[in-house]
Amino acid sequence: SNRLWIAWEDNANVNVNENETVQAVVSRIPLDVAFITLQFHTQHSNATLSYTRMPELGLSLTAVDSGLLSPLIPGQTKLSWFLLAPDGDSVAGTGVILPYTSSDPVPGACNLEFGLDIDPNIYLHYNIFETTIHFAPANIGYSRGSNPPACDTEVGENTRWRLRYDIYQYFLPESDLSEQSLITSIQSVANVQTMREHGTRVMTLSSNDKTEVVFSSIPGQGVIYSVIVRDPVLNTSSSYIPVHTYACSFSSTLDGCDTLGKWDNQHWVKRVFLQGNVKLFCMGFGFAAFLFFVLITRTTKLDYDIRLTLTAVIGVVGGVILVMSWWRFGSVMSCVVAVGLMLGFLISSIVFFTPVGDIQVFRSNVVFWVTFSCIVVGVPLFFVRWPREGNITTCGVAGAYAVVLAVNAYIYTSLSYITLNILKRFLNDNFSKAFTDVPFQDIDFIMITVWVVLGVSGIVLQFYRERTRPFFPPSPYLMWLQERERRKTNVLDPSHHTSSLPSRLLARARQLTGRRESAGECTPLLL
């Protein structure tokens, strides 16, 4: 095996070759240090950290983000661990060691759930909807050679129940799946101080709370999660082993991090974007497609592509029905309701996309859906008196958002989660527990500006163009019926005494043919 000497409180980039064991050694440990954590991070390959040269159950951990905690005995100034590549391939990553004193909390020291005796690791699981992290409770600090305080025999201020857990998240640069970006980010938030400086505190748990937190999954977006345990009595803290995820797989060929279903997204977003200027058809398409997709996803187990195709078909049917309700029957109310609901849905989604959506009261599905529905229904009720204004406003706001979605198919932007988070909550009953924070970086502010400029300019332009026209376009079919009836009954109208256009053309052709035949000419008939 190779021996790696790690400098005190240093980060080390490590390569572990196939069938190789790397021994990580820390020496000259100060005597006031009570315990040390070693963490090792790779982008997507498993690595094994072990207390012993040959990994054993309960003395090693295999993961992408792994860590070990070693309590020190009196007089100990040297410590070593072992690092292996378990899957038969070489592994590259970064290692970080962190020292703590006897007054610092011991992360994972009251572990009753996971494999290690003292387990400072954060365990992460994700699916398309949510990302969940779990961790073992910590204990208050203790000096070298002394017995650890009991975890659950007492609940007073002198026990581990006084500890608090701050949950942090740190977003990697958007659309950056490079290994170097991850390594740099991990090194910049690996300890307590740097995570507090660069990360975002999401919430704080007490020792009475369940050590589990749920976040909204953002496929393709790198996120680092960390837990900092605090002792409010001694004003000390220590860090669990940070863990990262992209909410996608680097090994999947169907829907991996490199593809993320981009062809399908681009294909369908292009269609929606191109339909964005068809106004009523687009509104009917979106309204029917959304409701049908929610229904078919919750009630069937059909393949995603089949559901997407059926959703597009139903969307077209919905768009045709809405257009025909206006074209054939002149129904203004159906158009106002559909367009108003579309605008209401978008406004309500924007409201809950803000920090308002993470307020504790909206964790309740009843409170959330009642509030959400009131906003959605309130918008069409408001615009019943002004149908033209409602239609123009919806076209401007929703049409500009369609541009944002079209750009998102090629360049990641967090604004797509305005509506996607609502869709996730429709489809997943447990999504109400998830924190829905998303990264806001330069591209997001650019797209917000584009959205506002396009929306405002579109609304102003349409108001200017429609200022002299009827408050709502009349039905073409009803106008044709009225015109036909007028021509039948109005004897003063010259058209009442004139044959229809095809008859007049035929008579004119016969007249020209008769003249040319009398003159002995033979020419083609030009209408």
Helices and strands as residue ranges (DSSP letters): E 2-5, E 11-16, E 21-26, E 33-41, E 47-50, E 60-63, E 65-71, E 79-84, E 91-101, E 122-126, E 130-135, G 160-162, E 164-171, H 179-188, H 192-198, E 200-206, E 212-216, E 223-231, E 236-239, E 243-245, H 262-274, G 275-278, H 280-299, H 304-327, H 332-353, G 355-358, G 360-363, H 365-383, H 387-408, G 414-416, H 417-427, G 429-433, E 434-435, H 442-465, H 476-489, G 494-497, H 501-518
